Amino acid sequence: MSIPTQTIKHATIAGVQVPAMAIGTWSWGDKTWGYKPEQLPDIKEAWKTSVKAGLTFYDTAEAYGNGESEKIIGQLIQESSEEEKQKLFIATKFLPFPLPHSLYLFNPPVVERLQASLKRMGLSSVELYQIHSSSGLGSFESLASGLAQCVKMGLCKAVGVSNFSKDELAKFSDLLAKHDVRLASNQIEFNLLRQGPEKNGLLEEMRKRDIACLAYSPLAMGRLTGKYNASNPIPSGRRFSNQYTWEQLAPLLEYMKTLSEKYDVSISAIALNWVIAKGAIPLGGARNAKQAEQNSKALTFELTPEEARGLSEKGFDGKTNWFWQRG
């Protein structure tokens, strides 16, 4: 039976109103998720379903499918109506490592890489441009300078980072401030199986500085969807949030199932709503219309404080990938 509750509609990034949930597009064009070109029609339906539901915030990266995700988004934007285009909030990322077509040692080509991303998407600017990791080549000073230049050239409206720790976040924010540019966001892995960022002071530091938390892998790469179990395991290669057995996850998944029945939504929607309850913006992936519709239901209800706390207690702190993540 559906429980009528208040609909969650918006969040804020650098003073700009955005949907309370974003669509993460790592799976669009990337072989990590088993992408094949014949899946493109399903992705188009996921886009249409999401936009219709008011989900117009899309996050991609030059590293996703070596630019293929950006190309797909560019095609989808081109096929959208002018009214839909006006509502879009597009974010992408700079990978601070040399690429075959863009080699460097000391001076990261932040501007040039963004220009290449914009060309793939057929855009003159994006709403948010992010540094994909605190690991890589190039000093924080050079990366901050590159992002600031992107803003001043009109190539992006706001800038962010991804996988930065509390101390790295503070340092990078201060460096950007010297260029009169504000750090708008930090994209981190944050979900019921990785609650560490809430407990190690990272989220508190972000709130103090008014830096939005973008939570990638909010469904723990499928582990919090109810689709997989010991008999039907997660496909290989999905390396985040993978340190717990299905036996360990059973109490959490059972409670999520109970809540999904109460609110008449999918288990995925419960996981996404928990992230929202924590003040973060989840980046839910969707590869077809059904997944997009299920995810959109996360904005049609609100977990009670007691329910959110119960989920947290049954969840886990998670571990950090020492190379990729600092949060």
Summary of the structure (lengths in Angstrom):
residues: 327
radius of gyration: 18.8
end to end distance: 38.7
largest distance: 58.8
contacts: 1120
relative contact order: 0.16
helix: 43%
strand: 17%
